[in-house]
Structure formats: structure tokens, C-alpha cells
Amino acid sequence: MRSATRITVSTFGTIAAIAGIEHGIGEVLQGDVAPPGMVFESWAGSELFQILAGEPAMTLVPNLLASGILTILVSLIVLVWAIWFVERKYGGLVLIGLSIALLLVGGGFGPPLLGMILGAAATRIGRPLAWWRAHLPPLWVRFLAALWPWGLGAALVAWFFLFPGSIILDSFANLGTLDTVVYFDMVAAFVLLLLTLFTSFARDIEHSRAPAGEPELRVA
């Protein structure tokens, strides 16, 4: 069985990359102009992204077209790395470095933060997780391991509601209080991600303890 931590990191690394590409597209569409400041809106003036405050971002690049192109390129590298190379020896540290680069070229704030959290978790892929083994009783390990797929599903729902779900809902329903819902969903998305990573560690510990040839868990 593939590492639960590896699956979680690759899944949400893909989401971070797609969100970064979306920021880059908004910047490219603004054209060959200078940003109004270091912090700006990736989708300035777009009613579609108004519910997300125009997708704030920052950049050290003094040109939005160049910033957008670099954001898309770095996001594509994040995508490839998260799917195929993140479990390598320094895979997690590279993902953290790519996420910092994404932050500095215009990839927004959420995608880089997501990438850095995932990069930190990726440094534990294939490791013995000795601290977790020492501090988690076996009963808790089995319980948390069984929760992993449910946590993964809940986190995915929260992230997909954030984008593109909130934009689609706002376009059709035009709810005046939806911005408050989006704020709480953003917090929930990161909390659920952290819980999913925590349970993925337990899942990997449980898998390593399972007898050869037998499933480590029986989860409906």
C-alpha cells in the first residue's frame, strides 16, 4: 500500500498547483503592466472573483504579465514534484522551496502556505515516525488510522468549496453573507488538512505494524 502521507501530500499538492495556476492566469490577463504594489489582486476588477477578494497575491516581479507567466511555470513544477518526486530524500524540502518561490512570484498566499505545510509533512514520508510511535497509544493509532480516509474526503470537500465552489455558488445564488461562509470554510480547510496529515501518520504507522499479506485496516 502506498503511504497515506504520500497520497495526502500529492493530492493537496495538486490542488495547490492548480490554485497557483489560476492566480497566474489572472495576472497574465491583466497584461504588460506594473502591479499597483507588492501586494495586489490577481483578478483585479473581476466580479467572478469578488467573493475571494480578487485573489490577493504578492510579487517581487515588477510586471504582471511576467509575474503571471512565472507563477504558472512554478505552479507546474509544484504539480510535477508533488505527484512524482515528493517522496525522494529531499522531496519535502524542495516542495517548501518551490512554495516560497510561488509566494514571491505571484502565486497568492493560500497555495504557497498549503505547499509549505505539505512540504513539512513530506519530510516524514518513509521515515520511522519514532516520536509519533512513542506518544500515540496503539488504540489511538488504530482509531486515527481508520479516520484518515474520512478526513481526506472532508478536507477535499472544504477545499473544493473554497475554489471553485464558492465562486459558482456566488454566481448563481448571490448570497450577501457568503463571504463570511468563505472565511470560515478557509479556516476549516486548513484545520481539516492538518487533521488529515495527522491521521495519515497514524495510518502509515498502522500499516507498518500490519502482518505481511494482511490488510492493516478494515474500514467501510
C-alpha positions as CSV (number, residue, x, y, z in Angstrom):
1,M,0.0,0.0,0.0
2,R,1.3,3.4,-0.8
3,S,2.0,5.7,2.1
4,A,-1.1,7.6,3.3
5,T,1.0,10.6,3.9
6,R,2.3,10.4,0.3
7,I,-1.2,10.2,-1.0
8,T,-2.3,13.2,1.1
9,V,0.7,15.3,0.1
10,S,0.3,14.5,-3.6
11,T,-3.5,15.2,-3.6
12,F,-3.3,18.5,-1.9
13,G,-0.1,19.4,-3.7
14,T,-2.1,19.1,-6.9
15,I,-4.7,21.5,-5.5
16,A,-2.0,24.0,-4.5
17,A,-0.6,23.9,-8.0
18,I,-4.0,24.3,-9.7
19,A,-4.7,27.3,-7.4
20,G,-1.4,28.8,-8.3
21,I,-2.0,28.4,-12.0
22,E,-5.4,30.1,-11.5
23,H,-3.6,33.1,-9.9
24,G,-1.1,33.2,-12.7
25,I,-3.9,33.3,-15.4
26,G,-5.5,36.3,-13.7
27,E,-2.2,38.1,-13.7
28,V,-1.4,37.3,-17.3
29,L,-4.9,38.6,-18.3
30,Q,-4.1,42.0,-16.7
31,G,-1.4,42.4,-19.3
32,D,2.0,44.0,-19.6
33,V,1.6,46.5,-16.7
34,A,3.2,47.1,-13.4
35,P,1.4,45.9,-10.3
36,P,-0.1,48.6,-8.1
37,G,2.2,47.5,-5.3
38,M,4.0,44.5,-3.9
39,V,0.6,43.1,-2.8
40,F,-2.2,43.2,-5.4
41,E,-5.2,41.3,-6.7
42,S,-4.6,38.5,-9.1
43,W,-8.1,39.0,-10.6
44,A,-8.5,42.8,-10.1
45,G,-11.9,44.1,-11.2
46,S,-13.3,40.6,-11.8
47,E,-16.8,40.2,-10.5
48,L,-16.4,36.5,-10.7
49,F,-13.6,36.5,-8.1
50,Q,-15.1,39.3,-5.9
51,I,-16.2,36.7,-3.3
52,L,-12.5,35.8,-2.9
53,A,-11.4,39.5,-2.6
54,G,-9.9,39.4,-6.1
55,E,-7.4,36.6,-5.1
56,P,-4.7,38.7,-3.3
57,A,-1.1,37.9,-4.1
58,M,2.3,39.4,-3.8
59,T,5.2,39.6,-6.2
60,L,8.8,40.8,-6.5
61,V,8.4,40.9,-10.2
62,P,7.7,44.5,-11.5
63,N,5.4,43.3,-14.3
64,L,2.1,41.5,-14.1
65,L,2.5,39.6,-17.4
66,A,5.9,38.3,-16.4
67,S,4.7,37.6,-12.9
68,G,1.8,35.6,-14.2
69,I,4.0,33.5,-16.5
70,L,6.4,32.8,-13.7
71,T,3.6,31.8,-11.4
72,I,2.2,29.4,-14.0
73,L,5.6,27.8,-14.6
74,V,6.4,27.5,-10.9
75,S,2.9,26.0,-10.3
76,L,3.5,23.4,-13.0
77,I,6.8,22.5,-11.3
78,V,5.0,22.1,-8.0
79,L,2.4,19.9,-9.7
80,V,5.0,17.6,-11.2
81,W,7.1,17.5,-8.0
82,A,4.1,16.8,-5.7
83,I,2.9,13.9,-7.9
84,W,6.1,12.2,-8.9
85,F,9.1,13.3,-6.8
86,V,7.9,14.4,-3.3
87,E,8.9,11.1,-1.6
88,R,12.5,11.5,-2.6
89,K,15.2,12.1,0.1
90,Y,14.8,15.9,0.0
91,G,11.4,16.0,-1.7
92,G,9.7,17.8,1.2
93,L,12.4,20.5,1.4
94,V,12.2,21.1,-2.3
95,L,8.4,21.4,-2.1
96,I,8.9,24.0,0.6
97,G,11.4,25.9,-1.5
98,L,9.1,25.8,-4.5
99,S,6.2,27.1,-2.4
100,I,8.3,30.0,-1.2
101,A,9.2,30.8,-4.8
102,L,5.5,30.6,-5.7
103,L,4.7,33.1,-3.0
104,L,7.3,35.6,-4.3
105,V,6.3,35.5,-8.0
106,G,2.6,35.9,-7.5
107,G,1.0,32.6,-6.5
108,G,-1.2,34.1,-3.9
109,F,-1.0,33.4,-0.2
110,G,-3.1,30.2,0.2
111,P,-1.4,28.0,-2.3
112,P,2.2,28.7,-1.0
113,L,1.1,28.2,2.6
114,L,-0.6,24.9,1.6
115,G,2.6,23.9,-0.2
116,M,4.8,24.7,2.8
117,I,2.6,22.6,5.1
118,L,2.6,19.7,2.7
119,G,6.4,20.0,2.3
120,A,6.9,19.8,6.0
121,A,4.7,16.7,6.1
122,A,6.5,15.2,3.2
123,T,9.7,15.1,5.1
124,R,8.1,12.3,7.2
125,I,7.3,10.1,4.2
126,G,9.1,6.8,4.5
127,R,10.5,7.7,8.0
128,P,10.1,5.6,11.1
129,L,7.9,8.3,12.8
130,A,9.5,7.3,16.1
131,W,8.1,10.3,18.0
132,W,4.6,9.5,16.9
133,R,5.0,5.8,17.8
134,A,6.3,6.8,21.3
135,H,3.5,9.2,22.1
136,L,0.4,7.6,20.4
137,P,-1.1,4.5,22.2
138,P,-1.9,1.6,19.8
139,L,-5.6,2.1,20.4
140,W,-5.3,5.7,19.3
141,V,-3.2,4.8,16.3
142,R,-5.9,2.4,15.1
143,F,-8.6,4.9,15.7
144,L,-6.8,7.7,13.9
145,A,-5.7,5.4,11.1
146,A,-9.4,4.5,10.5
147,L,-10.3,8.2,10.3
148,W,-7.8,9.0,7.6
149,P,-10.0,8.4,4.5
150,W,-12.9,10.3,6.1
151,G,-10.6,13.2,7.0
152,L,-9.2,13.2,3.5
153,G,-12.7,13.3,2.0
154,A,-13.8,16.1,4.3
155,A,-10.7,18.2,3.6
156,L,-11.2,17.8,-0.1
157,V,-14.9,19.0,0.2
158,A,-13.7,22.1,2.1
159,W,-11.0,22.9,-0.4
160,F,-13.3,22.4,-3.4
161,F,-16.0,24.6,-1.8
162,L,-13.4,27.3,-1.4
163,F,-12.5,27.1,-5.1
164,P,-14.3,26.8,-7.4
165,G,-17.4,26.0,-5.2
166,S,-17.7,29.5,-3.6
167,I,-17.4,31.2,-7.0
168,I,-20.1,29.0,-8.6
169,L,-22.4,29.4,-5.6
170,D,-22.0,33.2,-5.6
171,S,-22.6,33.4,-9.3
172,F,-26.0,31.6,-9.1
173,A,-27.2,32.4,-5.6
174,N,-25.5,35.8,-5.0
175,L,-25.8,35.4,-1.2
176,G,-24.8,38.5,0.7
177,T,-23.4,36.6,3.6
178,L,-21.4,34.1,1.5
179,D,-18.1,36.0,2.2
180,T,-18.5,35.0,5.9
181,V,-19.1,31.4,4.9
182,V,-16.0,31.5,2.7
183,Y,-13.9,32.9,5.6
184,F,-14.9,30.1,7.9
185,D,-14.5,27.5,5.2
186,M,-11.0,28.7,4.6
187,V,-10.2,28.2,8.3
188,A,-11.9,24.8,8.2
189,A,-10.0,23.8,5.1
190,F,-6.6,24.3,6.7
191,V,-7.7,22.7,10.0
192,L,-9.0,19.6,8.2
193,L,-5.8,19.4,6.2
194,L,-3.7,19.3,9.4
195,L,-6.0,16.7,10.9
196,T,-5.8,14.6,7.7
197,L,-2.0,14.8,7.8
198,F,-2.1,13.8,11.5
199,T,-4.3,10.8,10.7
200,S,-2.1,9.9,7.7
201,F,0.9,9.5,10.0
202,A,-1.2,7.1,12.2
203,R,-2.3,5.2,9.0
204,D,1.3,4.7,8.0
205,I,2.3,3.5,11.5
206,E,-0.7,1.1,11.5
207,H,0.3,-0.2,8.0
208,S,3.9,-0.8,9.1
209,R,2.6,-2.9,12.0
210,A,0.2,-5.0,9.9
211,P,1.3,-8.6,9.2
212,A,2.6,-9.2,5.7
213,G,-0.1,-10.1,3.3
214,E,-2.9,-8.9,5.5
215,P,-4.7,-5.5,5.3
216,E,-3.8,-3.2,8.1
217,L,-7.3,-1.8,8.4
218,R,-10.8,-2.8,7.6
219,V,-12.6,0.5,7.1
220,A,-16.0,0.5,5.5
